[in-house]
Amino acid sequence: MRVLLGAAVSLVAAFVSAVGATPRTETLYANANGTVSGFAQDGSIIAWFTPGGAGCNTVHVRSLANGTRAELPKQGDTQNVTCRWNVGTAPVSVAIARNQPSVLWTLHENSPLQFDYLVGAGVGDSRERRYQQLAHTSRGAGLWLGGVAGNGGTLVYGVTSVDYVDEAGCLAGTDTCALKIVANGGGVYRVGADHRPKLVPGTSGGAVDVATSGDRVAYVRAGTVDKRGRPVAGADKPIEIVDAVSGQVASSVTTQGTPVAIALSANALATLEQTPLGLRLAWYAPDTGSPAGSVPVALAASTELSVSDRLAVFHVGRSIRAVDLATGRVRSLATAAGMPIGLSVEGTRIAWAENLKHGGWRIRAYNY
């Protein structure tokens, strides 16, 4: 990585984690000014998105292993979409693939259409790449983003296409303007080292959530649309775990409820599922699709979910919680100063970004 000096960003505490060390929370990076809008980690690489104010919006990439750093995308280019995008208070989804290494992020717009711009850049080649523009009307017709995910050498995002059952009848006032999922629209797209998005074979039909681990991708198929026209999972559709390149199915997971969030590690698929009895966090064996355990969680739990081979991590408001996959025990680990952003677990490190009440932001980590 190129070493780029970030004048406003200071390394508050070097990250050192030893197996068996006393669990603790520490600050990795902090800034007394501005805000942070997105965060992600993969291995020893972390990345976060900061709105630029009078300057450029920037994606900061740092290695916790050796301290090297980079700022993305390349600035000073009049074609740079990221620099001057009005981020406002909209969250920015960020995903990293450490082996490339590359970062994918989203830029959101609410007006005049609901709009998501998928862009990214590599650390070695920091030019901005614009992958896809997804827009839909206020009624729901159009393209919807179904999440972004990254791990190892894999970067993916999900797309669902929604259209009218009878558009001509809707316009003429002779039909109900009902919407449908387009059977051969959307799917899971993989962004390779050549920065060209490619549809993962067999995934067309729409994806409302995606997760990845190594060369595998898990995705939730779009089943129907809600009252706002937003595509949602179908209770009767399994979660597929497929090879990210060939699309070959590794396993299908039949869930206990309707999945609202998923996360994938080498040995666990975790889900948040809406059931008649409430919200449950469940986990499955990704090689076979067999259920391995589940626990009830608060209805207020965020859909921001992450999993390692040992823990599933989520948050309820500012409370960061984990489920031990071996025992099913739920623990409260820490309380963030602000709403956790990009909460995720990587090895023995649980990390997130947070904006502070009186200004500024920081990147925090709980080491267990």
ABEGO torsion letter per residue (X at the ends): XBBBBBAABBBABBBBBBBGBBBBBBBABBBABEBBABBBBBEABBBBBBBAEABBBBBBBBBAAAGBBBBOBBBGBAABAAAABBAEABBBBBBBBAAOBBBBBBBBBAOABBBBBBBBBBAABABBBBABBBBBBAAGBEBBBAEBBBBEABBBBBBBBBBBABAAAAAAGABAGBBBBBAABEEBBBBBAAGBBBBBBGABGEBABBBBBEABBBBBBBABBBAAGBBBBBAABBBBBBBAAAGBBABBBBBABBBABBBBBAABBBBBBBBAAEBBBBBBBAAAGBBAEBBBBBAABBABBBBBAABBBBBBEABBBBBBAAAGBBBBABBBABBBBGBBBBEABBBBBBBBAAEEBBBBBBBX
